[in-house]
Amino acid sequence: MKKTHSLIALLSYSLMLLFVHAETNALIEVKLFKDWVIKNECGFGNLSIKNTGTSPIRLARDAFIFGSFQLYARSLPDKRAKYRESEIASEFKVLLSMEDVEFFNLLPEETHVYEGRKFLLPVLTPFSETMPFIVSIYLGNGFWLDSEPLTVKGVFPDSVEDLATVPNNEQIREEVPGAYSKKLTLVTCQNERWLYSSGYYPVCPLSLTSKIRVEPHDNKALFKVWDGDKPMIYDFKKSVIVEGPDENNVLGKWTRERKQKAEADNAEVWRKKAEEANNQ
C-alpha cells in the first residue's frame, strides 16, 4: 500500500514539475502583401504560427472564427487596455461556451497556416508616414502571443479610378440577406496598382498598364475581373481572389507555398518524435 501511495506521490510531483516548467510561446510570421497603406485603409495579410513553447496552443479551427475572436492588431506603443481588452476577453468566454465552435491544439514545434481567408490587420493609429504595430493572438484568461513589431508607411495615392459596383444580380441578395453593394476601385500608388473593395480594402495587385474590367460570373457571389487578358475570380462575400495568376493572387500563392512548407516541417517534427519514442 505504501508503494502505491509513493507511486501516486511521485506521479503527482512529476506532473507538477511538468506544469511548472511548461511555457506557452509561439513564432508568429506575418506576411503583409504591401508595405504601404492609404488613409483609412484596412490592411490585410496572412500568418503562420509555430509553437515554440512546451504547452499546446488552443486555436479556433475555422479561419473566420480565428480572425474574429483571436487575431488582433494594435499600434505601438499603445497599451492593450486601449484596444477593448476586457471586451475581447468577454467575447472569447462566450465563444468557448458555444457547442458548434471547434478548437484544436497546436502542439509544441508544430506550425499552422490558415487557408481561404485574408486577415484584416487595421493599424489603429493616426495616419502618418510610419505606423508601427504588432499582431497578437488571444488565448483566453488574459494571455496573448505577440508578433515582432511591423511597420507600414502612410501614403497618398497617385490616382483612384472607379471600376464597377457589385453585386448586380438578385442571387447574391437571396444568399446574403441585407447584402450591400461594394465599389471596386483601381488605386495607383508608388508605381503599383491595386484592386480595392469599398474604397479601403485592398484585394490584389494589378498590372501597371493593362485595362481592367469586371463582369458577373455564374450569377453567384463571384465576379470575373480581367487584368488585360488575365482573368481572375473575385469572391464578393470574402473580398478575395479565389482563382487567378500568382502575380495577382498573392494571398493564395503565399498561403499555398507556406502551408506546403509547414506540412513538410510538421512531418519532420513527427518523425523525430516517433524516433525518440522508439529509442526510449
Secondary structure, 3 states (H helix, E strand, C coil): CHHHHHHHHHHHHHHHHHHHHCCCCEEEEEEECCCEECCCCCCEEEEEEEECCCCCEEEECCHHHHHHHCEEEEECCCCHHHHCHHHHHHHHHHHHHCCCCCEEEECCCCEEECCCCCEECCCCCCCCCEEEEEEEEEEECCEEEECCCEEEEECCCCEEEEEEEECCCHHHHHHCCCCCCEEEEEEEECCEEEEEECCCEEEEEECCCCCEEEEEECCCCEEEEEECCEEEEEECCCCEEEECCCCCCHHHHHHHHHHHHHHHHHHHHHHHHHHHHHHC
